[in-house]
């Protein structure tokens, strides 16, 4: 296929002729050739492609030419939509191949006709603040063909969505009266017959879980898998293959049970008394966990008398609700489903209260003043993937701009149990030595010192003056973000956009539109953000992004590595931080015409022996420690 791909990716190839702005990149063509070879013969390939390589086209072209059933998994729903609605149609048209494609998301992304009807039937019990959103959904429901909630301009976390979408717990399956018109069922049917199916990592993990347990597949039987943004997969899988019980699940169960009772069994029992008792027991658990927001290992509270009492009460109220729902068995399919959900949540709670397994960590987190989640997370997901990946005849391609530490892929391959995979890496085609300047200031204290944030504020204020706004300030903690935000407020002459004051998408849109703004963000802004042009000309990173040592999952993995004779810092903590820094630095240069300065405030980058591991993984930017060079780069400042 090599010559064929040259005629497609070459300077005078098919893509250059048909796609405005397309330009030949050696790295892209080499990547496409390597992927095509694996797709043809089978095998496992881990490949890193630097920013600007055009990795999406590099795997889409071989996928469309492969004549195989290809499943493409991306990190987020936004990337799914971009891939399916923009990139796939472009390549399909350019190649002149009418390959069938389907977009498949998790059930929470599709309107549930039954739950919409139920909430409308019980309108008098719907909070007033939800009714305006409900009207929008109801009007949209009459015209939508796919039922994908992304079609409606409401935030992903809008409170109406859980009320009008289904979960595995409350879906009635084939017993549902709307089964024949179900949007999710229609999307799955379409995926069964499509040649290319676009999913996300969460849905991919759901399918692997079913295969691991010997059940049927959610996803169609593909024999070729492309995992884009693959660096996110280990964390997604760890969350998915764990076990959790949240206040949201408990309160949704209570609400659904009560609404369905009023709809189909009103007056037949005292069920609302039991749902309200469950709501109170849930609130009592939250109170027992303390007022502050935190994530901590379960052992910190395992012997707390108040927590034990609250959880025992919760177990009792769930059991009582299950018995009350059982009395109403057969009154409606929805009430029967609520009874099954109650038993499922009761089983989860009992597992979480039993002895902790040796291959998992049990922990809790409190969310705001009313929310909590109890979790059990596996220490490794390698065994799950090892069983599924690399089977004879199948092809697996894992790709991202950030998979390697230097030139080494061991950290990623060990996480997924694919140590024998082929590997390849291509540098970015951008000329970083001319387009970007990397600056580590002199004289800053250690990040552990109390005056560190004040020094960062003074530095940021000076650099923002030179860059005339147009900057991302990326932080490793919300606490640092808040302190720096307060310190900069009123001190700079440019719009200040702060994570948490508006939805992420809205902040990014305002940043692009303003053209001279300064955006302060934490982890969710370190990756998946693409701002091209002069609007983003400076990225400042406050600290090397080592995970918080108090994180319960990290602490458990460190203990497990140490017990096996490994070195937790070099084997896990350092590689994770290197990949995170690569992601943050990758926000700066997104196009061949972009120019910008990367500021890494943390002096440990140059003073610690591990600093060279970070440096070997960053793009080859021009480097300086003189702030005058930053001023010169920006033309002397304002």
Secondary structure, DSSP 8 states (H G I E B T S, - for coil): -HHHHHHHHSTTSHHHHHSTT----HHHHHHHHHHHHHHHH-EEEEEEE-TTS-HHHHHHHHHHHS-S-EEEEESSHHHHHHIIIIIHHHHHHHHT----EEE---GGGBB-HHHHHHHHHTGGGS-HHHHHHHHHHHHHHTT-SS-BGGGSSS-TT-TTHHHHB--TTT--GGGSTTGGG-HHHHHHHHHHH-SEEEEEHHHHHHHHHHHHHT---SS---SEEEETTGGGHHHHHHHHTSEEEEHHHHHHHHHHHHHHHHHH-TTSS-HHHHHHHHHHHHHHHHHHT-SS--EEEGGGTTT-HHHHHHHHHHHHHHHHHHHHHHHTTTS-HHHHHHHHHHHHHHHHHHHHHS---TTEEEEEEEETTTEEEEEEEES--HHHHHHHTT-TT-EEEEEES---BTTB-HHHHHHHT-TT-EEEEE--SS-HHHHEEEE--SS---TTSTTHHHHHHHHHHHHHHHHTS-EEEE-S-HHHHHHHHHHHTTTSSS-EEETTSS-HHHHHHHHHHHSS-EEEE-GGGSSS----STT--EEEE-S-----TT-HHHHHHHHHHHHTT--HIIIIIHHHHHHHHHHHHTTS--STT--EEEEE--THHHHSTTHHHHHTTS---EEES-HHHHHHHTTT--
